[in-house]
Amino acid sequence: MSASSSSTATDLSNLRGTQLREQVCLWLSKHVSPTKNQNRAPKGLFERCAAIFPQYKANGIRRLWRQHKQAILYPERYPLNAERRKGQGAKPKYSLEEVQSKVKAVPFRHRRSLRSLERETGITKSTLQRMLKREASLNQMTKQRIYFVRYGLTKYPLVEDEGPYDSPLHPIDGYEQGIAIARRLAAMDTPPDIVYCSSLHRAVSTSQLIVHALGKTKNSIRVEDGLIEWLTPSLTVEPDGTRLQPRTVQQLVDMTFTEIDQGYTSLNPVAEDPNNVPEGAPFFFESEEYLMTRAKTSMQRIIEHANGETICIVSHTPCAQAMALYLEGAASLDESKIGPWPLGGVTMFTKDSGDGWKLDMYADTSHMPGEYKKGLKEWSLPCLTKK
């Protein structure tokens, strides 16, 4: 062995850290051809490399190959870190701004897109994933969401003009559907921070299932009078003349709904005197036109009170449809996308800072078990059935 080759071997054996990794990658790059080897390492390559760089074993060389494969195969396109720091070698194919715009176009956690983006930009998948998470967190900070939920099957079917009007959930099917709704909300990219609900039994039970799925149990349900059922005789008066009597917060807490925030005061309470009704307050009995006014008032106050939080509203179809119509802001009912709402349907509105509300999902039942996945037992306001 000549003195020069002996000196080179000694120099290589003294390399450590980043310099060692870069020399290994450069050696591999010179001994592999992307076209000839079809992006695969030739047989015995790692063993030969380990003999030259005794600091590594063959398996260590193999790990480096996997980590820096693009830079090894295409060094002119993807220069090594040290070369990039020194300003040597080819420039990156895309600027940071271009990469960020491409990242925004990739669905979150979409691995195939990430792999293709990695090949296209030369940026590792782990770095792209960090960029995606950062982008998602920024979206969560600037975008507010409102979920509307219709409960599942009730123990006693609600029949207009007959009742019963405050039935609990069905002890089997109703709770199974409620759990499916709760899991759907918990799995969303941005799950609810707080739940507002009507004081009727089926709505509070569904809210209880939702907050437990979210891992929020203390003071996580806000009972809001403005979300009560449409106070019209056909939905609130029994055949014997008995009128619906919503439970108080204390009565609900005593029924084991301990997740209710007892310090919360209803933003739009029911008016006790029908001759002295504040604008937009619920009262017995409401016309369909007045329900729209009540829904608008309730929605405005809830949004202001939520102060940018992502909220879930568990209410009844008439009230939920009226609030959805307000948020949608369609010029006319003919142009509205609001329609029949099946059991367990979930609706989502989103709003970027400075923009109006956007309907992203309406009455979706893909999470419901069994035949209810198709969207059964739909109900709709009279004004929407005439479209």
C-alpha positions as CSV (number, residue, x, y, z in Angstrom):
1,M,0.0,0.0,0.0
2,S,1.4,3.4,-0.9
3,A,1.9,6.2,1.6
4,S,-0.9,8.3,0.1
5,S,-3.5,5.5,0.2
6,S,-2.4,4.7,3.8
7,S,-2.8,8.4,4.7
8,T,-6.3,8.5,3.1
9,A,-7.4,5.4,5.0
10,T,-6.1,6.9,8.2
11,D,-8.0,10.2,7.5
12,L,-11.2,8.2,6.8
13,S,-10.9,6.2,10.0
14,N,-10.6,9.5,11.9
15,L,-13.8,11.0,10.6
16,R,-16.8,11.4,12.9
17,G,-20.3,12.7,13.0
18,T,-21.7,14.7,10.0
19,Q,-18.4,14.6,8.1
20,L,-18.3,10.8,8.3
21,R,-21.9,10.5,7.1
22,E,-21.3,12.8,4.2
23,Q,-18.2,10.9,3.1
24,V,-20.1,7.6,3.3
25,C,-22.9,9.1,1.2
26,L,-20.4,10.5,-1.4
27,W,-18.7,7.1,-1.6
28,L,-22.1,5.3,-2.1
29,S,-23.0,7.9,-4.7
30,K,-19.9,7.1,-6.8
31,H,-20.6,3.3,-6.7
32,V,-24.3,3.2,-7.6
33,S,-26.2,4.2,-10.8
34,P,-29.9,5.0,-10.6
35,T,-30.6,3.8,-14.1
36,K,-28.5,0.7,-13.9
37,N,-29.4,-0.4,-10.4
38,Q,-33.1,0.9,-10.6
39,N,-32.7,2.8,-7.4
40,R,-31.5,-0.4,-5.6
41,A,-28.2,-0.9,-3.9
42,P,-25.9,-3.4,-5.7
43,K,-25.2,-6.6,-3.9
44,G,-22.4,-6.4,-1.4
45,L,-22.3,-2.5,-1.6
46,F,-22.8,-2.0,2.1
47,E,-20.2,-4.6,3.1
48,R,-17.6,-3.0,0.8
49,C,-18.4,0.5,2.2
50,A,-18.1,-0.8,5.8
51,A,-14.6,-2.2,5.0
52,I,-13.5,1.3,4.0
53,F,-15.3,3.1,6.8
54,P,-14.7,0.9,9.9
55,Q,-16.7,3.2,12.1
56,Y,-19.8,1.7,10.5
57,K,-21.1,-1.8,10.2
58,A,-23.0,-3.0,7.1
59,N,-26.4,-2.4,8.8
60,G,-25.4,1.1,9.8
61,I,-24.5,1.8,6.1
62,R,-27.9,0.4,5.1
63,R,-29.7,2.8,7.5
64,L,-27.7,5.7,6.0
65,W,-28.8,4.5,2.5
66,R,-32.4,4.6,3.5
67,Q,-32.2,8.0,5.2
68,H,-30.3,9.7,2.4
69,K,-31.3,7.7,-0.6
70,Q,-32.3,10.8,-2.7
71,A,-29.0,12.6,-2.1
72,I,-27.0,9.4,-2.8
73,L,-28.8,8.6,-6.1
74,Y,-29.2,12.2,-7.3
75,P,-26.4,14.3,-5.7
76,E,-26.7,17.0,-8.4
77,R,-30.4,17.5,-7.6
78,Y,-30.3,17.0,-3.9
79,P,-27.0,18.3,-2.5
80,L,-25.9,17.1,0.9
81,N,-26.4,19.4,3.9
82,A,-22.8,20.5,4.2
83,E,-22.6,21.4,0.5
84,R,-25.8,23.4,0.9
85,R,-24.5,25.2,3.9
86,K,-21.4,26.2,2.0
87,G,-23.4,27.3,-1.0
88,Q,-22.0,24.6,-3.2
89,G,-23.7,22.1,-5.4
90,A,-27.1,22.5,-7.2
91,K,-29.7,24.8,-5.8
92,P,-32.9,23.2,-4.3
93,K,-35.5,22.5,-6.9
94,Y,-38.2,24.6,-5.1
95,S,-38.1,27.6,-2.8
96,L,-39.5,27.3,0.7
97,E,-42.6,29.3,-0.3
98,E,-43.3,26.9,-3.2
99,V,-42.9,23.9,-0.9
100,Q,-45.3,25.5,1.6
101,S,-47.9,26.1,-1.0
102,K,-47.6,22.4,-2.1
103,V,-47.9,21.3,1.5
104,K,-51.1,23.2,1.9
105,A,-52.6,21.3,-1.0
106,V,-51.9,17.9,0.7
107,P,-54.6,16.4,2.9
108,F,-53.4,16.1,6.5
109,R,-51.7,12.7,7.1
110,H,-52.0,11.7,3.4
111,R,-49.0,9.4,3.2
112,R,-49.0,8.8,-0.5
113,S,-49.1,12.5,-1.3
114,L,-46.2,13.0,1.2
115,R,-44.1,10.4,-0.5
116,S,-44.7,11.9,-3.9
117,L,-44.0,15.4,-2.5
118,E,-40.8,14.0,-0.9
119,R,-39.6,12.8,-4.3
120,E,-40.6,16.0,-6.0
121,T,-39.0,18.5,-3.6
122,G,-36.2,16.5,-2.0
123,I,-37.5,17.3,1.5
124,T,-37.8,14.4,3.8
125,K,-41.2,13.1,4.8
126,S,-40.7,13.8,8.5
127,T,-40.0,17.5,7.7
128,L,-43.0,17.7,5.4
129,Q,-45.1,16.1,8.2
130,R,-43.9,18.8,10.6
131,M,-44.8,21.5,8.1
132,L,-48.3,19.9,7.7
133,K,-48.8,19.9,11.5
134,R,-47.7,23.5,11.8
135,E,-50.1,24.5,9.0
136,A,-52.9,22.5,10.6
137,S,-52.3,24.3,13.9
138,L,-52.4,27.7,12.2
139,N,-55.7,26.8,10.5
140,Q,-57.1,25.7,13.9
141,M,-56.1,29.1,15.4
142,T,-57.7,31.1,12.6
143,K,-60.7,29.0,11.7
144,Q,-63.8,28.7,13.9
145,R,-66.1,25.7,13.6
146,I,-69.7,25.1,14.6
147,Y,-71.1,21.6,14.7
148,F,-74.9,21.0,14.8
149,V,-76.1,17.6,16.0
150,R,-79.4,15.9,15.9
151,Y,-79.8,13.1,18.5
152,G,-80.5,9.5,17.8
153,L,-83.6,7.3,18.3
154,T,-85.8,8.1,21.3
155,K,-87.4,5.6,23.6
156,Y,-90.9,6.8,22.7
157,P,-91.5,8.0,19.1
158,L,-92.4,11.7,19.0
159,V,-95.6,12.2,17.1
160,E,-96.8,15.7,16.3
161,D,-100.0,16.7,18.2
162,E,-99.7,13.6,20.3
163,G,-96.3,13.5,22.0
164,P,-94.5,12.6,24.2
165,Y,-92.3,15.6,23.8
166,D,-89.5,15.0,26.2
167,S,-88.7,11.3,25.6
168,P,-85.3,10.0,26.7
169,L,-83.0,8.2,24.2
170,H,-83.8,4.6,23.3
171,P,-81.9,2.6,26.0
172,I,-80.1,0.5,23.3
173,D,-80.4,2.0,19.8
174,G,-80.5,5.6,20.9
175,Y,-77.3,5.3,23.0
176,E,-75.5,3.2,20.4
177,Q,-76.2,6.0,17.9
178,G,-75.3,8.7,20.4
179,I,-71.9,7.0,20.9
180,A,-71.4,6.9,17.1
181,I,-72.1,10.6,16.9
182,A,-69.7,11.3,19.8
183,R,-66.9,9.3,18.2
184,R,-67.4,11.1,14.9
185,L,-67.0,14.5,16.6
186,A,-64.0,13.3,18.6
187,A,-62.3,12.1,15.4
188,M,-62.6,15.5,13.6
189,D,-59.4,17.4,12.9
190,T,-60.8,20.1,15.2
191,P,-63.2,18.6,17.8
192,P,-65.5,20.8,19.8
193,D,-64.2,22.7,22.8
194,I,-67.6,23.1,24.4
195,V,-71.2,21.8,24.0
196,Y,-74.4,23.9,24.1
197,C,-77.6,22.0,24.2
198,S,-81.4,22.1,24.8
199,S,-82.7,21.2,28.2
200,L,-84.8,18.3,26.8
201,H,-83.7,14.8,27.9
202,R,-82.7,13.4,24.5
203,A,-80.4,16.5,23.8
204,V,-78.7,16.4,27.2
205,S,-78.1,12.6,27.0
206,T,-76.5,13.0,23.6
207,S,-74.4,15.9,24.9
208,Q,-73.2,13.8,27.8
209,L,-72.0,11.1,25.4
210,I,-70.2,13.7,23.3
211,V,-68.3,15.3,26.1
212,H,-67.1,11.9,27.5
213,A,-65.8,11.0,24.0
214,L,-64.0,14.3,24.0
215,G,-62.5,13.6,27.4
216,K,-64.2,16.7,28.9
217,T,-66.5,16.0,31.9
218,K,-66.4,19.0,34.2
219,N,-68.5,22.0,33.3
220,S,-68.5,21.0,29.7
221,I,-72.2,21.2,28.9
222,R,-74.0,24.5,28.7
223,V,-77.8,24.2,28.8
224,E,-79.2,27.0,26.7
225,D,-82.9,27.9,26.6
226,G,-82.5,29.4,23.2
227,L,-81.9,25.9,21.8
228,I,-85.2,24.5,23.1
229,E,-87.7,22.7,20.7
230,W,-89.8,24.9,18.5
231,L,-92.5,26.1,20.9
232,T,-95.4,25.5,18.7
233,P,-98.6,23.6,19.9
234,S,-98.0,20.5,17.6
235,L,-94.6,19.9,19.3
236,T,-95.3,21.0,22.9
237,V,-98.9,20.3,23.9
238,E,-100.2,16.8,24.8
239,P,-103.8,15.8,23.7
240,D,-105.0,16.4,27.3
241,G,-103.8,20.0,27.1
242,T,-100.6,19.5,29.2
243,R,-97.9,21.8,28.0
244,L,-94.2,20.8,27.7
245,Q,-92.3,21.8,30.9
246,P,-88.5,21.9,30.3
247,R,-86.4,20.8,33.3
248,T,-84.3,23.2,35.2
249,V,-80.5,22.9,35.3
250,Q,-80.7,21.7,38.9
251,Q,-83.2,19.0,38.0
252,L,-80.9,17.8,35.2
253,V,-77.9,17.7,37.5
254,D,-79.9,15.6,40.0
255,M,-80.7,13.2,37.2
256,T,-76.9,12.4,37.0
257,F,-76.1,14.9,34.3
258,T,-73.2,16.2,36.4
259,E,-71.2,17.4,33.4
260,I,-73.5,20.5,33.1
261,D,-71.9,23.8,33.9
262,Q,-74.1,25.1,36.7
263,G,-72.4,28.5,36.6
264,Y,-73.6,29.1,33.1
265,T,-76.6,31.4,32.7
266,S,-78.8,31.0,29.6
267,L,-78.1,33.6,27.0
268,N,-81.6,33.6,25.6
269,P,-84.0,32.5,28.4
270,V,-87.6,31.5,27.8
271,A,-90.0,34.4,28.3
272,E,-92.5,33.7,31.1
273,D,-94.9,36.4,30.1
274,P,-96.2,36.0,26.5
275,N,-97.3,39.7,26.6
276,N,-93.8,40.9,27.4
277,V,-91.3,39.0,25.3
278,P,-87.8,40.4,24.7
279,E,-86.9,40.4,21.0
280,G,-85.8,36.9,19.9
281,A,-86.6,35.2,23.3
282,P,-88.3,31.7,23.2
283,F,-91.9,31.8,24.3
284,F,-95.1,29.8,24.1
285,F,-96.3,29.8,21.3
286,E,-94.0,30.7,18.4
287,S,-94.8,31.0,14.7
288,E,-92.3,29.7,12.1
289,E,-91.3,33.3,11.2
290,Y,-90.6,34.1,14.9
291,L,-88.6,30.8,15.3
292,M,-86.2,32.3,12.7
293,T,-85.8,35.4,14.8
294,R,-85.2,33.4,17.9
295,A,-82.6,31.2,16.2
296,K,-80.8,34.3,14.9
297,T,-80.7,35.8,18.4
298,S,-79.6,32.6,20.0
299,M,-76.9,32.0,17.4
300,Q,-75.5,35.5,17.7
301,R,-75.2,35.3,21.5
302,I,-73.7,31.8,21.5
303,I,-71.0,32.8,19.0
304,E,-70.2,35.9,20.9
305,H,-70.1,34.0,24.2
306,A,-67.9,31.2,22.7
307,N,-65.2,33.8,21.8
308,G,-63.7,31.8,19.0
309,E,-64.0,28.4,20.5
310,T,-65.1,25.4,18.4
311,I,-68.6,24.6,19.6
312,C,-71.1,21.8,19.2
313,I,-74.8,22.5,19.4
314,V,-77.2,19.7,20.2
315,S,-80.7,20.9,19.5
316,H,-83.9,19.9,17.6
317,T,-84.4,20.0,13.9
318,P,-86.6,23.1,13.7
319,C,-84.2,25.2,15.8
320,A,-81.1,23.7,14.2
321,Q,-82.4,24.3,10.7
322,A,-83.3,27.9,11.5
323,M,-79.8,28.5,12.9
324,A,-78.3,26.9,9.9
325,L,-80.3,29.1,7.6
326,Y,-79.1,32.2,9.4
327,L,-75.4,31.1,9.2
328,E,-75.7,30.1,5.6
329,G,-77.1,33.5,4.6
330,A,-78.7,32.3,1.3
331,A,-80.5,35.1,-0.6
332,S,-83.6,32.9,-0.8
333,L,-84.9,29.5,0.4
334,D,-84.7,28.3,-3.2
335,E,-80.9,28.9,-3.2
336,S,-80.4,27.4,0.2
337,K,-78.7,24.0,0.7
338,I,-80.6,23.4,3.9
339,G,-83.0,20.5,3.6
340,P,-84.4,17.5,5.5
341,W,-82.4,16.5,8.6
342,P,-82.2,12.7,9.5
343,L,-81.6,11.2,12.9
344,G,-78.0,11.5,14.0
345,G,-77.2,14.0,11.2
346,V,-74.1,16.2,11.8
347,T,-73.7,19.6,10.2
348,M,-70.5,21.7,10.2
349,F,-70.0,25.4,9.5
350,T,-66.5,27.0,9.3
351,K,-65.4,30.5,9.3
352,D,-62.0,32.0,8.6
353,S,-61.1,35.3,10.3
354,G,-62.8,38.1,8.4
355,D,-65.0,35.9,6.2
356,G,-68.5,34.7,6.5
357,W,-69.7,31.3,7.6
358,K,-69.4,28.4,5.1
359,L,-71.4,25.2,5.1
360,D,-68.9,22.4,4.8
361,M,-71.1,19.5,5.7
362,Y,-74.9,19.1,6.1
363,A,-76.8,16.4,8.0
364,D,-74.2,13.7,7.4
365,T,-75.0,10.3,8.7
366,S,-72.1,8.2,7.5
367,H,-71.1,7.5,11.1
368,M,-74.5,6.1,12.1
369,P,-74.7,2.3,12.7
370,G,-76.8,0.0,10.6
371,E,-79.6,1.2,8.3
372,Y,-79.5,4.7,9.9
373,K,-76.3,5.3,7.9
374,K,-78.6,5.9,4.9
375,G,-80.3,8.8,6.8
376,L,-83.7,7.8,8.2
377,K,-86.5,9.6,10.0
378,E,-85.9,12.9,8.3
379,W,-87.7,16.1,9.5
380,S,-87.9,19.5,8.0
381,L,-89.4,22.9,8.7
382,P,-92.6,23.6,6.7
383,C,-90.9,26.4,4.8
384,L,-88.2,24.1,3.6
385,T,-90.6,21.3,2.5
386,K,-92.2,23.8,0.0
387,K,-88.9,24.4,-1.9
